Structures are given as structure tokens and as C-alpha cells.
């Protein structure tokens, strides 16, 4: 769950129409079953939140070499 809020900035002059949101928000997303809480990375840069969710080791595809028998 991601939650946060927008604060109203003090403004001077005449405001004809509000263009920014204010108040609290909450965002919930269902993660795939192969993801883990340990594999989550979040960064906040210039007001943009980026959340990366990595797959668990067991869920990653792997290659196995197959040798032909005689």
C-alpha cells in the first residue's frame, strides 16, 4: 500500500480556478504471487515515486543444458 498527501501551498494574488489537488491519497495494488516483500525497491525523485518489484529467485526462468545420450 502506498499512501501520502498533498499540502496546499500558500498563494498570493487572485486564484480563479484551483488546478492542484490537496488532501490524502491511498493506492493499493495486488502483486504477483512470485514476488516477495524483500524484492521491492522504491525511489522518490522530483515528486515521482518509482516502485520496482522483483521476482523471487525460484520464479526466475533458467536454462539447463541437455546432453544427448548414446
PDB file of N, H, CA, C and O in Angstrom:
ATOM      1  N   UNK A   1       0.846  -1.168   0.000  1.00  0.00           N
ATOM      2  CA  UNK A   1       0.000   0.000   0.000  1.00  0.00           C
ATOM      3  C   UNK A   1       0.890   1.229   0.000  1.00  0.00           C
ATOM      4  O   UNK A   1       1.868   1.291   0.745  1.00  0.00           O
ATOM      5  N   UNK A   2       0.565   2.188  -0.813  1.00  0.00           N
ATOM      6  H   UNK A   2      -0.230   2.138  -1.418  1.00  0.00           H
ATOM      7  CA  UNK A   2       1.262   3.467  -0.874  1.00  0.00           C
ATOM      8  C   UNK A   2       0.270   4.522  -0.432  1.00  0.00           C
ATOM      9  O   UNK A   2      -0.847   4.581  -0.945  1.00  0.00           O
ATOM     10  N   UNK A   3       0.670   5.363   0.521  1.00  0.00           N
ATOM     11  H   UNK A   3       1.578   5.315   0.938  1.00  0.00           H
ATOM     12  CA  UNK A   3      -0.217   6.441   0.951  1.00  0.00           C
ATOM     13  C   UNK A   3       0.600   7.708   1.125  1.00  0.00           C
ATOM     14  O   UNK A   3       1.813   7.655   1.328  1.00  0.00           O
ATOM     15  N   UNK A   4      -0.059   8.822   1.045  1.00  0.00           N
ATOM     16  H   UNK A   4      -1.044   8.865   0.881  1.00  0.00           H
ATOM     17  CA  UNK A   4       0.620  10.109   1.179  1.00  0.00           C
ATOM     18  C   UNK A   4      -0.393  11.225   1.184  1.00  0.00           C
ATOM     19  O   UNK A   4      -1.584  10.998   1.395  1.00  0.00           O
ATOM     20  N   UNK A   5       0.081  12.430   0.953  1.00  0.00           N
ATOM     21  H   UNK A   5       1.048  12.616   0.781  1.00  0.00           H
ATOM     22  CA  UNK A   5      -0.827  13.560   0.955  1.00  0.00           C
ATOM     23  C   UNK A   5      -0.268  14.728   0.177  1.00  0.00           C
ATOM     24  O   UNK A   5       0.941  14.840  -0.027  1.00  0.00           O
ATOM     25  N   UNK A   6      -1.157  15.590  -0.250  1.00  0.00           N
ATOM     26  H   UNK A   6      -2.139  15.499  -0.084  1.00  0.00           H
ATOM     27  CA  UNK A   6      -0.802  16.817  -0.937  1.00  0.00           C
ATOM     28  C   UNK A   6      -1.134  17.976  -0.011  1.00  0.00           C
ATOM     29  O   UNK A   6      -2.243  18.062   0.516  1.00  0.00           O
ATOM     30  N   UNK A   7      -0.173  18.862   0.182  1.00  0.00           N
ATOM     31  H   UNK A   7       0.728  18.792  -0.246  1.00  0.00           H
ATOM     32  CA  UNK A   7      -0.421  20.040   1.012  1.00  0.00           C
ATOM     33  C   UNK A   7      -0.716  21.234   0.111  1.00  0.00           C
ATOM     34  O   UNK A   7      -0.159  21.367  -0.979  1.00  0.00           O
ATOM     35  N   UNK A   8      -1.599  22.091   0.592  1.00  0.00           N
ATOM     36  H   UNK A   8      -2.051  21.982   1.477  1.00  0.00           H
ATOM     37  CA  UNK A   8      -1.917  23.294  -0.158  1.00  0.00           C
ATOM     38  C   UNK A   8      -0.842  24.334   0.115  1.00  0.00           C
ATOM     39  O   UNK A   8      -0.526  24.633   1.267  1.00  0.00           O
ATOM     40  N   UNK A   9      -0.293  24.872  -0.945  1.00  0.00           N
ATOM     41  H   UNK A   9      -0.550  24.629  -1.880  1.00  0.00           H
ATOM     42  CA  UNK A   9       0.736  25.898  -0.794  1.00  0.00           C
ATOM     43  C   UNK A   9       0.086  27.263  -0.614  1.00  0.00           C
ATOM     44  O   UNK A   9      -0.989  27.534  -1.150  1.00  0.00           O
ATOM     45  N   UNK A  10       0.754  28.108   0.143  1.00  0.00           N
ATOM     46  H   UNK A  10       1.628  27.888   0.578  1.00  0.00           H
ATOM     47  CA  UNK A  10       0.262  29.471   0.297  1.00  0.00           C
ATOM     48  C   UNK A  10       0.418  30.228  -1.010  1.00  0.00           C
ATOM     49  O   UNK A  10       1.497  30.217  -1.602  1.00  0.00           O
ATOM     50  N   UNK A  11      -0.614  30.871  -1.462  1.00  0.00           N
ATOM     51  H   UNK A  11      -1.491  30.881  -0.981  1.00  0.00           H
ATOM     52  CA  UNK A  11      -0.571  31.596  -2.735  1.00  0.00           C
ATOM     53  C   UNK A  11      -0.920  33.058  -2.498  1.00  0.00           C
ATOM     54  O   UNK A  11      -1.654  33.410  -1.575  1.00  0.00           O
ATOM     55  N   UNK A  12      -0.384  33.863  -3.336  1.00  0.00           N
ATOM     56  H   UNK A  12       0.213  33.577  -4.086  1.00  0.00           H
ATOM     57  CA  UNK A  12      -0.711  35.284  -3.286  1.00  0.00           C
ATOM     58  C   UNK A  12      -1.378  35.659  -4.597  1.00  0.00           C
ATOM     59  O   UNK A  12      -1.139  35.025  -5.624  1.00  0.00           O
ATOM     60  N   UNK A  13      -2.186  36.655  -4.564  1.00  0.00           N
ATOM     61  H   UNK A  13      -2.380  37.170  -3.729  1.00  0.00           H
ATOM     62  CA  UNK A  13      -2.868  37.089  -5.775  1.00  0.00           C
ATOM     63  C   UNK A  13      -4.241  36.457  -5.893  1.00  0.00           C
ATOM     64  O   UNK A  13      -4.782  35.925  -4.924  1.00  0.00           O
ATOM     65  N   UNK A  14      -4.794  36.521  -7.088  1.00  0.00           N
ATOM     66  H   UNK A  14      -4.354  36.953  -7.876  1.00  0.00           H
ATOM     67  CA  UNK A  14      -6.139  36.020  -7.353  1.00  0.00           C
ATOM     68  C   UNK A  14      -6.040  34.620  -7.946  1.00  0.00           C
ATOM     69  O   UNK A  14      -5.315  34.391  -8.914  1.00  0.00           O
ATOM     70  N   UNK A  15      -6.772  33.697  -7.357  1.00  0.00           N
ATOM     71  H   UNK A  15      -7.361  33.883  -6.571  1.00  0.00           H
ATOM     72  CA  UNK A  15      -6.827  32.328  -7.868  1.00  0.00           C
ATOM     73  C   UNK A  15      -8.203  32.125  -8.487  1.00  0.00           C
ATOM     74  O   UNK A  15      -9.209  32.059  -7.779  1.00  0.00           O
ATOM     75  N   UNK A  16      -8.239  32.028  -9.788  1.00  0.00           N
ATOM     76  H   UNK A  16      -7.423  32.081 -10.363  1.00  0.00           H
ATOM     77  CA  UNK A  16      -9.525  31.916 -10.480  1.00  0.00           C
ATOM     78  C   UNK A  16     -10.059  30.481 -10.486  1.00  0.00           C
ATOM     79  O   UNK A  16     -11.268  30.262 -10.421  1.00  0.00           O
ATOM     80  N   UNK A  17      -9.164  29.529 -10.562  1.00  0.00           N
ATOM     81  H   UNK A  17      -8.181  29.707 -10.614  1.00  0.00           H
ATOM     82  CA  UNK A  17      -9.597  28.133 -10.617  1.00  0.00           C
ATOM     83  C   UNK A  17      -8.508  27.258 -10.000  1.00  0.00           C
ATOM     84  O   UNK A  17      -7.349  27.336 -10.407  1.00  0.00           O
ATOM     85  N   UNK A  18      -8.869  26.428  -9.020  1.00  0.00           N
ATOM     86  H   UNK A  18      -9.810  26.365  -8.689  1.00  0.00           H
ATOM     87  CA  UNK A  18      -7.836  25.567  -8.426  1.00  0.00           C
ATOM     88  C   UNK A  18      -7.370  24.518  -9.434  1.00  0.00           C
ATOM     89  O   UNK A  18      -8.185  23.879 -10.099  1.00  0.00           O
ATOM     90  N   UNK A  19      -6.056  24.346  -9.541  1.00  0.00           N
ATOM     91  H   UNK A  19      -5.394  24.865  -9.000  1.00  0.00           H
ATOM     92  CA  UNK A  19      -5.510  23.400 -10.509  1.00  0.00           C
ATOM     93  C   UNK A  19      -4.741  22.268  -9.847  1.00  0.00           C
ATOM     94  O   UNK A  19      -4.300  21.342 -10.528  1.00  0.00           O
ATOM     95  N   UNK A  20      -4.578  22.327  -8.558  1.00  0.00           N
ATOM     96  H   UNK A  20      -4.937  23.079  -8.006  1.00  0.00           H
ATOM     97  CA  UNK A  20      -3.816  21.293  -7.857  1.00  0.00           C
ATOM     98  C   UNK A  20      -4.717  20.576  -6.855  1.00  0.00           C
ATOM     99  O   UNK A  20      -5.612  21.171  -6.256  1.00  0.00           O
ATOM    100  N   UNK A  21      -4.452  19.282  -6.691  1.00  0.00           N
ATOM    101  H   UNK A  21      -3.725  18.799  -7.177  1.00  0.00           H
ATOM    102  CA  UNK A  21      -5.190  18.507  -5.691  1.00  0.00           C
ATOM    103  C   UNK A  21      -4.604  18.754  -4.312  1.00  0.00           C
ATOM    104  O   UNK A  21      -3.421  19.065  -4.170  1.00  0.00           O
ATOM    105  N   UNK A  22      -5.445  18.612  -3.304  1.00  0.00           N
ATOM    106  H   UNK A  22      -6.405  18.360  -3.419  1.00  0.00           H
ATOM    107  CA  UNK A  22      -4.987  18.669  -1.918  1.00  0.00           C
ATOM    108  C   UNK A  22      -5.649  17.521  -1.172  1.00  0.00           C
ATOM    109  O   UNK A  22      -6.683  17.004  -1.593  1.00  0.00           O
ATOM    110  N   UNK A  23      -5.041  17.132  -0.062  1.00  0.00           N
ATOM    111  H   UNK A  23      -4.200  17.552   0.281  1.00  0.00           H
ATOM    112  CA  UNK A  23      -5.619  16.068   0.748  1.00  0.00           C
ATOM    113  C   UNK A  23      -4.796  14.800   0.703  1.00  0.00           C
ATOM    114  O   UNK A  23      -3.693  14.776   0.157  1.00  0.00           O
ATOM    115  N   UNK A  24      -5.344  13.748   1.282  1.00  0.00           N
ATOM    116  H   UNK A  24      -6.241  13.767   1.725  1.00  0.00           H
ATOM    117  CA  UNK A  24      -4.640  12.465   1.383  1.00  0.00           C
ATOM    118  C   UNK A  24      -5.052  11.542   0.241  1.00  0.00           C
ATOM    119  O   UNK A  24      -6.129  11.681  -0.339  1.00  0.00           O
ATOM    120  N   UNK A  25      -4.173  10.605  -0.063  1.00  0.00           N
ATOM    121  H   UNK A  25      -3.298  10.492   0.408  1.00  0.00           H
ATOM    122  CA  UNK A  25      -4.485   9.600  -1.064  1.00  0.00           C
ATOM    123  C   UNK A  25      -3.941   8.256  -0.604  1.00  0.00           C
ATOM    124  O   UNK A  25      -3.090   8.180   0.283  1.00  0.00           O
ATOM    125  N   UNK A  26      -4.445   7.211  -1.218  1.00  0.00           N
ATOM    126  H   UNK A  26      -5.136   7.273  -1.938  1.00  0.00           H
ATOM    127  CA  UNK A  26      -4.007   5.854  -0.902  1.00  0.00           C
ATOM    128  C   UNK A  26      -4.108   5.030  -2.174  1.00  0.00           C
ATOM    129  O   UNK A  26      -5.107   5.102  -2.889  1.00  0.00           O
ATOM    130  N   UNK A  27      -3.077   4.248  -2.457  1.00  0.00           N
ATOM    131  H   UNK A  27      -2.265   4.189  -1.876  1.00  0.00           H
ATOM    132  CA  UNK A  27      -3.046   3.407  -3.647  1.00  0.00           C
ATOM    133  C   UNK A  27      -2.672   1.999  -3.229  1.00  0.00           C
ATOM    134  O   UNK A  27      -1.684   1.791  -2.525  1.00  0.00           O
ATOM    135  N   UNK A  28      -3.458   1.042  -3.664  1.00  0.00           N
ATOM    136  H   UNK A  28      -4.260   1.210  -4.236  1.00  0.00           H
ATOM    137  CA  UNK A  28      -3.189  -0.365  -3.357  1.00  0.00           C
ATOM    138  C   UNK A  28      -3.099  -1.132  -4.663  1.00  0.00           C
ATOM    139  O   UNK A  28      -3.854  -0.885  -5.603  1.00  0.00           O
ATOM    140  N   UNK A  29      -2.161  -2.065  -4.703  1.00  0.00           N
ATOM    141  H   UNK A  29      -1.547  -2.266  -3.939  1.00  0.00           H
ATOM    142  CA  UNK A  29      -2.000  -2.915  -5.880  1.00  0.00           C
ATOM    143  C   UNK A  29      -1.749  -4.342  -5.419  1.00  0.00           C
ATOM    144  O   UNK A  29      -1.070  -4.571  -4.419  1.00  0.00           O
ATOM    145  N   UNK A  30      -2.293  -5.282  -6.142  1.00  0.00           N
ATOM    146  H   UNK A  30      -2.845  -5.096  -6.955  1.00  0.00           H
ATOM    147  CA  UNK A  30      -2.060  -6.691  -5.848  1.00  0.00           C
ATOM    148  C   UNK A  30      -0.817  -7.112  -6.621  1.00  0.00           C
ATOM    149  O   UNK A  30      -0.758  -6.969  -7.842  1.00  0.00           O
ATOM    150  N   UNK A  31       0.171  -7.629  -5.907  1.00  0.00           N
ATOM    151  H   UNK A  31       0.123  -7.746  -4.915  1.00  0.00           H
ATOM    152  CA  UNK A  31       1.415  -8.042  -6.538  1.00  0.00           C
ATOM    153  C   UNK A  31       1.318  -9.486  -7.005  1.00  0.00           C
ATOM    154  O   UNK A  31       0.562 -10.271  -6.432  1.00  0.00           O
ATOM    155  N   UNK A  32       2.071  -9.845  -8.035  1.00  0.00           N
ATOM    156  H   UNK A  32       2.685  -9.207  -8.500  1.00  0.00           H
ATOM    157  CA  UNK A  32       2.067 -11.240  -8.493  1.00  0.00           C
ATOM    158  C   UNK A  32       2.534 -12.178  -7.391  1.00  0.00           C
ATOM    159  O   UNK A  32       3.299 -11.779  -6.513  1.00  0.00           O
ATOM    160  N   UNK A  33       2.080 -13.410  -7.435  1.00  0.00           N
ATOM    161  H   UNK A  33       1.459 -13.734  -8.148  1.00  0.00           H
ATOM    162  CA  UNK A  33       2.415 -14.368  -6.377  1.00  0.00           C
ATOM    163  C   UNK A  33       3.896 -14.702  -6.348  1.00  0.00           C
ATOM    164  O   UNK A  33       4.401 -15.115  -5.304  1.00  0.00           O
ATOM    165  N   UNK A  34       4.614 -14.539  -7.457  1.00  0.00           N
ATOM    166  H   UNK A  34       4.204 -14.203  -8.305  1.00  0.00           H
ATOM    167  CA  UNK A  34       6.033 -14.859  -7.465  1.00  0.00           C
ATOM    168  C   UNK A  34       6.919 -13.725  -6.952  1.00  0.00           C
ATOM    169  O   UNK A  34       8.143 -13.857  -6.972  1.00  0.00           O
ATOM    170  N   UNK A  35       6.343 -12.623  -6.497  1.00  0.00           N
ATOM    171  H   UNK A  35       5.349 -12.515  -6.480  1.00  0.00           H
ATOM    172  CA  UNK A  35       7.136 -11.524  -5.936  1.00  0.00           C
ATOM    173  C   UNK A  35       7.226 -11.664  -4.415  1.00  0.00           C
ATOM    174  O   UNK A  35       6.395 -12.319  -3.786  1.00  0.00           O
ATOM    175  N   UNK A  36       8.253 -11.034  -3.841  1.00  0.00           N
ATOM    176  H   UNK A  36       8.928 -10.502  -4.352  1.00  0.00           H
ATOM    177  CA  UNK A  36       8.447 -11.078  -2.391  1.00  0.00           C
ATOM    178  C   UNK A  36       8.606  -9.664  -1.858  1.00  0.00           C
ATOM    179  O   UNK A  36       8.968  -8.753  -2.602  1.00  0.00           O
ATOM    180  N   UNK A  37       8.341  -9.483  -0.591  1.00  0.00           N
ATOM    181  H   UNK A  37       8.047 -10.224   0.014  1.00  0.00           H
ATOM    182  CA  UNK A  37       8.490  -8.168   0.034  1.00  0.00           C
ATOM    183  C   UNK A  37       9.951  -7.740   0.065  1.00  0.00           C
ATOM    184  O   UNK A  37      10.241  -6.544   0.044  1.00  0.00           O
ATOM    185  N   UNK A  38      10.880  -8.701   0.114  1.00  0.00           N
ATOM    186  H   UNK A  38      10.645  -9.673   0.130  1.00  0.00           H
ATOM    187  CA  UNK A  38      12.302  -8.372   0.134  1.00  0.00           C
ATOM    188  C   UNK A  38      12.764  -7.848  -1.225  1.00  0.00           C
ATOM    189  O   UNK A  38      13.792  -7.176  -1.311  1.00  0.00           O
ATOM    190  N   UNK A  39      12.025  -8.143  -2.269  1.00  0.00           N
ATOM    191  H   UNK A  39      11.190  -8.689  -2.199  1.00  0.00           H
ATOM    192  CA  UNK A  39      12.411  -7.725  -3.610  1.00  0.00           C
ATOM    193  C   UNK A  39      11.733  -6.452  -4.064  1.00  0.00           C
ATOM    194  O   UNK A  39      11.425  -6.318  -5.248  1.00  0.00           O
ATOM    195  N   UNK A  40      11.488  -5.512  -3.165  1.00  0.00           N
ATOM    196  H   UNK A  40      11.738  -5.621  -2.203  1.00  0.00           H
ATOM    197  CA  UNK A  40      10.836  -4.252  -3.513  1.00  0.00           C
ATOM    198  C   UNK A  40      11.829  -3.115  -3.329  1.00  0.00           C
ATOM    199  O   UNK A  40      12.510  -3.024  -2.309  1.00  0.00           O
ATOM    200  N   UNK A  41      11.898  -2.248  -4.336  1.00  0.00           N
ATOM    201  H   UNK A  41      11.344  -2.322  -5.165  1.00  0.00           H
ATOM    202  CA  UNK A  41      12.785  -1.088  -4.282  1.00  0.00           C
ATOM    203  C   UNK A  41      11.963   0.138  -4.666  1.00  0.00           C
ATOM    204  O   UNK A  41      11.281   0.125  -5.690  1.00  0.00           O
ATOM    205  N   UNK A  42      12.016   1.188  -3.864  1.00  0.00           N
ATOM    206  H   UNK A  42      12.570   1.198  -3.032  1.00  0.00           H
ATOM    207  CA  UNK A  42      11.239   2.392  -4.148  1.00  0.00           C
ATOM    208  C   UNK A  42      12.139   3.613  -4.093  1.00  0.00           C
ATOM    209  O   UNK A  42      12.980   3.735  -3.202  1.00  0.00           O
ATOM    210  N   UNK A  43      11.956   4.530  -5.060  1.00  0.00           N
ATOM    211  H   UNK A  43      11.273   4.431  -5.783  1.00  0.00           H
ATOM    212  CA  UNK A  43      12.705   5.783  -5.084  1.00  0.00           C
ATOM    213  C   UNK A  43      11.731   6.929  -5.334  1.00  0.00           C
ATOM    214  O   UNK A  43      10.719   6.764  -6.014  1.00  0.00           O
ATOM    215  N   UNK A  44      12.052   8.086  -4.778  1.00  0.00           N
ATOM    216  H   UNK A  44      12.875   8.220  -4.225  1.00  0.00           H
ATOM    217  CA  UNK A  44      11.260   9.295  -4.980  1.00  0.00           C
ATOM    218  C   UNK A  44      12.189  10.353  -5.541  1.00  0.00           C
ATOM    219  O   UNK A  44      13.146  10.758  -4.880  1.00  0.00           O
ATOM    220  N   UNK A  45      11.914  10.804  -6.762  1.00  0.00           N
ATOM    221  H   UNK A  45      11.137  10.474  -7.299  1.00  0.00           H
ATOM    222  CA  UNK A  45      12.764  11.787  -7.417  1.00  0.00           C
ATOM    223  C   UNK A  45      11.894  12.821  -8.113  1.00  0.00           C
ATOM    224  O   UNK A  45      11.076  12.474  -8.966  1.00  0.00           O
ATOM    225  N   UNK A  46      12.060  14.071  -7.761  1.00  0.00           N
ATOM    226  H   UNK A  46      12.724  14.353  -7.069  1.00  0.00           H
ATOM    227  CA  UNK A  46      11.320  15.187  -8.356  1.00  0.00           C
ATOM    228  C   UNK A  46       9.810  14.972  -8.294  1.00  0.00           C
ATOM    229  O   UNK A  46       9.088  15.294  -9.237  1.00  0.00           O
ATOM    230  N   UNK A  47       9.347  14.428  -7.181  1.00  0.00           N
ATOM    231  H   UNK A  47       9.933  14.166  -6.415  1.00  0.00           H
ATOM    232  CA  UNK A  47       7.920  14.226  -6.979  1.00  0.00           C
ATOM    233  C   UNK A  47       7.342  12.987  -7.640  1.00  0.00           C
ATOM    234  O   UNK A  47       6.131  12.774  -7.594  1.00  0.00           O
ATOM    235  N   UNK A  48       8.191  12.162  -8.259  1.00  0.00           N
ATOM    236  H   UNK A  48       9.175  12.335  -8.296  1.00  0.00           H
ATOM    237  CA  UNK A  48       7.724  10.945  -8.931  1.00  0.00           C
ATOM    238  C   UNK A  48       8.189   9.738  -8.132  1.00  0.00           C
ATOM    239  O   UNK A  48       9.385   9.562  -7.902  1.00  0.00           O
ATOM    240  N   UNK A  49       7.247   8.910  -7.713  1.00  0.00           N
ATOM    241  H   UNK A  49       6.275   9.053  -7.900  1.00  0.00           H
ATOM    242  CA  UNK A  49       7.555   7.694  -6.971  1.00  0.00           C
ATOM    243  C   UNK A  49       7.676   6.539  -7.955  1.00  0.00           C
ATOM    244  O   UNK A  49       6.763   6.285  -8.741  1.00  0.00           O
ATOM    245  N   UNK A  50       8.801   5.844  -7.907  1.00  0.00           N
ATOM    246  H   UNK A  50       9.543   6.050  -7.268  1.00  0.00           H
ATOM    247  CA  UNK A  50       9.042   4.684  -8.768  1.00  0.00           C
ATOM    248  C   UNK A  50       9.199   3.464  -7.870  1.00  0.00           C
ATOM    249  O   UNK A  50      10.088   3.428  -7.020  1.00  0.00           O
ATOM    250  N   UNK A  51       8.343   2.470  -8.052  1.00  0.00           N
ATOM    251  H   UNK A  51       7.621   2.500  -8.742  1.00  0.00           H
ATOM    252  CA  UNK A  51       8.383   1.249  -7.255  1.00  0.00           C
ATOM    253  C   UNK A  51       8.712   0.087  -8.183  1.00  0.00           C
ATOM    254  O   UNK A  51       8.010  -0.152  -9.166  1.00  0.00           O
ATOM    255  N   UNK A  52       9.788  -0.636  -7.865  1.00  0.00           N
ATOM    256  H   UNK A  52      10.359  -0.442  -7.067  1.00  0.00           H
ATOM    257  CA  UNK A  52      10.184  -1.814  -8.640  1.00  0.00           C
ATOM    258  C   UNK A  52       9.977  -3.043  -7.773  1.00  0.00           C
ATOM    259  O   UNK A  52      10.396  -3.075  -6.616  1.00  0.00           O
ATOM    260  N   UNK A  53       9.330  -4.052  -8.334  1.00  0.00           N
ATOM    261  H   UNK A  53       8.990  -4.026  -9.274  1.00  0.00           H
ATOM    262  CA  UNK A  53       9.088  -5.308  -7.631  1.00  0.00           C
ATOM    263  C   UNK A  53       9.787  -6.410  -8.423  1.00  0.00           C
ATOM    264  O   UNK A  53       9.493  -6.626  -9.599  1.00  0.00           O
ATOM    265  N   UNK A  54      10.704  -7.095  -7.772  1.00  0.00           N
ATOM    266  H   UNK A  54      10.943  -6.919  -6.817  1.00  0.00           H
ATOM    267  CA  UNK A  54      11.483  -8.128  -8.436  1.00  0.00           C
ATOM    268  C   UNK A  54      10.902  -9.507  -8.137  1.00  0.00           C
ATOM    269  O   UNK A  54      10.279  -9.720  -7.097  1.00  0.00           O
ATOM    270  N   UNK A  55      11.115 -10.431  -9.059  1.00  0.00           N
ATOM    271  H   UNK A  55      11.622 -10.258  -9.904  1.00  0.00           H
ATOM    272  CA  UNK A  55      10.653 -11.805  -8.867  1.00  0.00           C
ATOM    273  C   UNK A  55      11.536 -12.515  -7.853  1.00  0.00           C
ATOM    274  O   UNK A  55      12.719 -12.205  -7.711  1.00  0.00           O
ATOM    275  N   UNK A  56      10.948 -13.463  -7.157  1.00  0.00           N
ATOM    276  H   UNK A  56       9.987 -13.715  -7.272  1.00  0.00           H
ATOM    277  CA  UNK A  56      11.714 -14.300  -6.236  1.00  0.00           C
ATOM    278  C   UNK A  56      12.645 -15.192  -7.056  1.00  0.00           C
ATOM    279  O   UNK A  56      12.378 -15.462  -8.227  1.00  0.00           O
ATOM    280  N   UNK A  57      13.719 -15.642  -6.451  1.00  0.00           N
ATOM    281  H   UNK A  57      13.936 -15.423  -5.500  1.00  0.00           H
ATOM    282  CA  UNK A  57      14.699 -16.464  -7.161  1.00  0.00           C
ATOM    283  C   UNK A  57      14.080 -17.715  -7.776  1.00  0.00           C
ATOM    284  O   UNK A  57      14.432 -18.080  -8.898  1.00  0.00           O
ATOM    285  N   UNK A  58      13.185 -18.368  -7.085  1.00  0.00           N
ATOM    286  H   UNK A  58      12.899 -18.071  -6.173  1.00  0.00           H
ATOM    287  CA  UNK A  58      12.582 -19.606  -7.589  1.00  0.00           C
ATOM    288  C   UNK A  58      11.708 -19.354  -8.815  1.00  0.00           C
ATOM    289  O   UNK A  58      11.495 -20.267  -9.614  1.00  0.00           O
ATOM    290  N   UNK A  59      11.204 -18.145  -8.976  1.00  0.00           N
ATOM    291  H   UNK A  59      11.377 -17.404  -8.328  1.00  0.00           H
ATOM    292  CA  UNK A  59      10.288 -17.854 -10.067  1.00  0.00           C
ATOM    293  C   UNK A  59      11.005 -17.434 -11.351  1.00  0.00           C
ATOM    294  O   UNK A  59      10.373 -17.380 -12.406  1.00  0.00           O
ATOM    295  N   UNK A  60      12.298 -17.136 -11.293  1.00  0.00           N
ATOM    296  H   UNK A  60      12.812 -17.179 -10.436  1.00  0.00           H
ATOM    297  CA  UNK A  60      13.020 -16.699 -12.477  1.00  0.00           C
ATOM    298  C   UNK A  60      13.265 -17.884 -13.409  1.00  0.00           C
ATOM    299  O   UNK A  60      13.578 -18.984 -12.953  1.00  0.00           O
ATOM    300  N   UNK A  61      13.122 -17.655 -14.722  1.00  0.00           N
ATOM    301  H   UNK A  61      12.868 -16.762 -15.093  1.00  0.00           H
ATOM    302  CA  UNK A  61      13.389 -18.748 -15.657  1.00  0.00           C
ATOM    303  C   UNK A  61      14.878 -19.075 -15.676  1.00  0.00           C
ATOM    304  O   UNK A  61      15.713 -18.204 -15.435  1.00  0.00           O
ATOM    305  N   UNK A  62      15.200 -20.309 -15.960  1.00  0.00           N
ATOM    306  H   UNK A  62      14.521 -21.016 -16.156  1.00  0.00           H
ATOM    307  CA  UNK A  62      16.604 -20.699 -16.024  1.00  0.00           C
ATOM    308  C   UNK A  62      16.794 -21.655 -17.194  1.00  0.00           C
ATOM    309  O   UNK A  62      15.851 -22.294 -17.661  1.00  0.00           O
ATOM    310  N   UNK A  63      18.020 -21.733 -17.646  1.00  0.00           N
ATOM    311  H   UNK A  63      18.786 -21.214 -17.267  1.00  0.00           H
ATOM    312  CA  UNK A  63      18.352 -22.619 -18.757  1.00  0.00           C
ATOM    313  C   UNK A  63      19.134 -23.799 -18.217  1.00  0.00           C
ATOM    314  O   UNK A  63      20.007 -23.649 -17.362  1.00  0.00           O
ATOM    315  N   UNK A  64      18.812 -24.964 -18.723  1.00  0.00           N
ATOM    316  H   UNK A  64      18.103 -25.087 -19.418  1.00  0.00           H
ATOM    317  CA  UNK A  64      19.540 -26.180 -18.367  1.00  0.00           C
ATOM    318  C   UNK A  64      20.063 -26.803 -19.650  1.00  0.00           C
ATOM    319  O   UNK A  64      19.334 -26.934 -20.633  1.00  0.00           O
ATOM    320  N   UNK A  65      21.317 -27.182 -19.629  1.00  0.00           N
ATOM    321  H   UNK A  65      21.909 -27.076 -18.830  1.00  0.00           H
ATOM    322  CA  UNK A  65      21.904 -27.811 -20.805  1.00  0.00           C
ATOM    323  C   UNK A  65      21.532 -29.288 -20.807  1.00  0.00           C
ATOM    324  O   UNK A  65      21.686 -29.984 -19.803  1.00  0.00           O
ATOM    325  N   UNK A  66      21.047 -29.747 -21.935  1.00  0.00           N
ATOM    326  H   UNK A  66      20.922 -29.182 -22.750  1.00  0.00           H
ATOM    327  CA  UNK A  66      20.641 -31.145 -22.068  1.00  0.00           C
ATOM    328  C   UNK A  66      21.627 -31.838 -22.998  1.00  0.00           C
ATOM    329  O   UNK A  66      21.884 -31.371 -24.107  1.00  0.00           O
ATOM    330  N   UNK A  67      22.166 -32.935 -22.543  1.00  0.00           N
ATOM    331  H   UNK A  67      21.957 -33.315 -21.642  1.00  0.00           H
ATOM    332  CA  UNK A  67      23.128 -33.683 -23.347  1.00  0.00           C
ATOM    333  C   UNK A  67      22.456 -34.944 -23.874  1.00  0.00           C
ATOM    334  O   UNK A  67      21.714 -35.620 -23.162  1.00  0.00           O
ATOM    335  N   UNK A  68      22.735 -35.241 -25.136  1.00  0.00           N
ATOM    336  H   UNK A  68      23.338 -34.692 -25.715  1.00  0.00           H
ATOM    337  CA  UNK A  68      22.150 -36.427 -25.767  1.00  0.00           C
ATOM    338  C   UNK A  68      22.896 -37.671 -25.308  1.00  0.00           C
ATOM    339  O   UNK A  68      24.124 -37.676 -25.233  1.00  0.00           O
ATOM    340  N   UNK A  69      22.158 -38.708 -25.006  1.00  0.00           N
ATOM    341  H   UNK A  69      21.160 -38.704 -25.067  1.00  0.00           H
ATOM    342  CA  UNK A  69      22.759 -39.979 -24.609  1.00  0.00           C
ATOM    343  C   UNK A  69      23.067 -40.839 -25.831  1.00  0.00           C
ATOM    344  O   UNK A  69      22.638 -40.513 -26.938  1.00  0.00           O
ATOM    345  N   UNK A  70      23.787 -41.902 -25.650  1.00  0.00           N
ATOM    346  H   UNK A  70      24.136 -42.167 -24.751  1.00  0.00           H
ATOM    347  CA  UNK A  70      24.135 -42.792 -26.766  1.00  0.00           C
ATOM    348  C   UNK A  70      23.034 -43.757 -27.079  1.00  0.00           C
ATOM    349  O   UNK A  70      23.169 -44.573 -27.990  1.00  0.00           O
TER     350      UNK A  70
END
